[in-house]
């Protein structure tokens, strides 16, 4: 008897179909938020609701623990930290999860448990400082030959699938996107590599550029779908990203583009003058 087609795994999954397949293979884990009794966090922890979306944010510039992962609401309010024994499970700079439960112990101290898939790639929106925002697109800054080489390696490494959704586009499979890390302490924007994204996911990644109302709503909807949020939560996070960009824009940021030189690409002179020496 001939092999039957696999109805559960389309050959060219959309962004949503691909994401569902990824979710099937990444188990949900849980942890109790640590440090909830410090710095007035009790007021915010006590107001959490089950199923409320939260984010886990790496803090590489934390002077006490560079491996620390903070737990925050979607508008950036600190709630505490991921316990130290769990931080190694979080490979991404930002990870999204949901509140599983909230309650008080025998001493009246409020606490919360978070449910999360630590290795699930998030769909985030980068909040660029104004002085660098016009220069973050490497496709327009690098020579065509260099950009073509980066794209080919990035696509091949991702197996021509979106690294967030697992899907592929209808007209072309994926697009190349820069991976950035924001170092708040030194105001340094560090290029850490590139990733392949589904065109619709890439649209959401650049939500700040979408001037057309229809495209902006499509981008917000993609944020909502990829991160399992309500519409209100997607809007809350988008406001947080805008507020963060405004705060960062009050400071003078510099690039760290050492990834390019370490991978045998020349940093263009116009970008070199924006780099931290």
Secondary structure, 3 states (H helix, E strand, C coil): CCCCCCCCCCCCCCHHHHHHHHHHHCCCEEEECECCCCCCCHHHHCCCCCCCEEEEEECCCCCCCCCCEEEEECCCCEEEECCHHHHHHCCCCEEEEEEEEEEECCCCCEEEEEEECCCCCCCCCCCCCHHHHCCCCHHHCCCHHHHHHHHHHHHHHCCCCCCCCCCCCCCCCCEEEEEEEEECCCCEEEEEEEEEECHHHHHHHCHHHCCCHHHHHHHHHHHHHHHCCCHHHHHHHHHHHHHHHHHHCCCCCEEECHHHHHCCCCCCHHHHCCECC
